[in-house]
Amino acid sequence: MLAAITVLLSLLGAYFLPYLFFITPVPLIILVYRHGMRPGILVAVTSALLGGIVLSTVPTMIFLLILGLVGLAMGEGLREGFAPHRIMLIGTATSVISLLLMVAVTALFLDFNILESTFETMERSLQQALQMYERFGIEEHPLFKADSLGEFMRLLRLALPAALLTTAVMMTFVNYWLARLVLNRVGAKLPWLKPFRLWRFPWYLAWGYIIGQGLLLVTQGTANGNMWFAIGLNLQILFNYVFLLQGLAILWFFFDKANLPKVVRWIITIFVFNPMFTTIVVWAGVLDTWFNFRKLGQDEPA
């Protein structure tokens, strides 16, 4: 049954919603947690073979096998009773490996560069948007002006490692959340991450943010082919996300303290995503690693 569900998800992903393809590890996580690794491997192979037969493509079969690694790893982690943050680390690591393998398999079996194709599609979409702006006389965004579009696309290519890691984290989070939801409904008592308002990342991660910003400042004007610029750009993107989360957690903590209605909280949160306010929230997250604005106790993870 779980093999059939895995194949169904891959079918829906292939023909209707591509993102469903990335939650195919969920049935395997459930199976490995309840019955162990050996049945999990058997179902992973069976579902890959079925998927390949139904969709009549070898890459689909290989993709399902690769994504099966995520399900097997996370399921075994849950079975061993690992803490949620360790499950997230395991899932993220195997997700990164899976995404890289999928890119390699696509290039090998289909002679198709999925990354380059994605960038080309994105560039065409932006060019069409520019043409619509010109047609309707709308003032275009400075970032997407015709003379800066090429530079924007080049930066996107440089930021590929950060995008890959961010995708892996999101993929892991969704798979973990769905698997836990199902397992807890059938009697398991799996732990979840700490309440969002108490999230606080280790203090040393702030140095990742500072180093990223520093590298961008030092290499400013030498972005073309500069390895240090690319490292700084990826660090900045990654740690912007990290400390945006921590900054939002601080906001949510004080929302709870003030007992604000949910509607008001969400309205304020939406306004926070204005670029000017977002920078303030990110810096609040960075400084919180040292100053502990919420005065969280020593029992909270630093």
Secondary structure, DSSP 8 states (H G I E B T S, - for coil): -HHHHHHHHHHHHHHT-GGGGGGTHHHHHHHHHHH-HHHHHHHHHHHHHHHHHHHT-HHHHHHHHHHHHHHHHHHHHHHTT--HHHHHHHHHHHHHHHHHHHHHHHHHHH---HHHHHHHHHHHHHHHHHHHHHHHT----GGG-HHHHHHHHHHHHHTHHHHHHHHHHHHHHHHHHHHHHHHHHTT--------GGG----TTHHHHHHHHHHHHHHTTT--TT-HHHHHHHHHHHHHHHHHHHHHHHHHHHHHHHHT--HHHHHHHHHHHTSHHHHHHHHHHHHHHHHH-TT---TTS--
